[in-house]
Amino acid sequence: MADMEQYPQEWREYKPIQPRGTDWRGFLRKLWAPIAAVGAFLAKFGAVLLKFKFLFSMFVSAAFYVWLGGWWFGIGLVVLLFVHEMGHVLEAKHQGLPVSAPLFIPFMGALITMKQMPHNAWREAKVAIAGPLLGSAGALALYIAGVAFDSQALKALAFLGFFINLFNLLPVVPLDGGRISAALHPALWIVGFLALLGLVFYRPNPILIIILIFGGSELWRRWQMRNHPEMQQYYRVEPHQRLIIGVLYFGLAVLLVLGMHATHVPRNF
């Protein structure tokens, strides 16, 4: 090998570039830093975020709906959903049931959660129908305001409110109608499921498909448990209670159809 001292000084200081592999330790250190920061933030403020998930979910849903249809549509739809869900909340609290604040899910609506279910199908039906009742009253208020101010936008929002509450009366769990019809007759679940199945074939929609899957799963579960003593006791409803729910359920459905007819406006208003 030649003596390196015979080459100029700058040549002797030169070191050829060596191919370097991935610096996994450095990469992991860079990746760990933001993860650790997020973890520390959640550990410190996670409880607060959970308390305000209602407001956060409402804000996110409103942003999606505003982006989709403008301010009138976005804010109006969130208000309609909020009023509907508060009907459930008020009745659940009236029964002494622990219930969460409404949680909004973009393009899916909103929901509440209960750590304890009602004692029987009659009470479950009352919690379920309270949402469409109050929600329909909210839509009616928008319709009255639309007539008073001659506002097509308010009438269109009222139409949307009537439609949302009418759709929720479809006798399929997890929709409100599925829980209401539990106090009427189990055969309504099959009718509702077949109607939803036909709607999916007629107007395919991802949301309808999701509801259909959940509805079919819940229908199968309840069918398997139909002979269980506790389930038979749960679905035992007095005749006068069945009459009250039936009048409210079918009467509200008819009124909502009439409301949609009265508030229908051209799409290019």
C-alpha positions, 0 to 999 in steps of 0.5 A: 500500500502506498505511503499516504504522506506522499499525497498533498495534505488536503488529500490526506484529510479526505474521507470517502463518503460511506453509504449510511443506513437508516438512523432508526434511533434518531427516527424513533426519537423524533417520532416519540417526541410528539407522541409523548407531548400528546400523551402528556396533554391528554393526561393533563386535560383528558378529563376536561375534553371528555366533559366538553365532547358535547360542544366539540362534537357539535362544533365539528358536525356544524363545520361539516354541515356548513361546508356541505350546505352553507350557514343556514343548513349547517347551523339549522341542522345541528339545532334540530338534532340538538332539540331532538336529542334533548327530548330523550335526555329530558325523559331519561332524567325524568325516569331517573336514568343516568344519561350523557349529553348528546354526542354529534357524529357528522353525517350520522346525526346525534345520539345519547348514551345511558349507563342504565336501560329503562326498566321495561319496554313501556319506559323505553318507548317513552324515552324513544318517542320523546325525541321525535315529539320535541324534535317535531315541535322544534321543526314546527316552530321553524315553520311558524317562523318561516310563515311569519317572516315569509322565509323560504330558508326557515320553511326548508329547515322545517321540512328537514326537521320533519323528515329527520323525525319521520325517518327516526320513526321507522320501526328498526333498532337503533332508530327511535321507531324500533324502540317505540315499536317494542311496546307495540308488537315485535312484528313491526321490527320485521316490517321496518327491516323489510322496508329499510331493505327495500329503501336500500335497494331503491336508493343505495346510501352508506348511512342506510346500509349501516343502519340496516346492518345494525338493525339486522344484527339487533333483530337477530339478537332479540329473536334469539332471546325472545323466549328468555323469561327476563325478556318476556317480562321486559316486553310485557306492556299493559293494554292502555300503555300500548294504546297510548304509545300507538296513538302517539306513534302513528299520530305523530307519523301522520302529522309529520307527513303533513308537515313535510307536505306543507313545508316543501319548497323548490330546491332553488328557492 
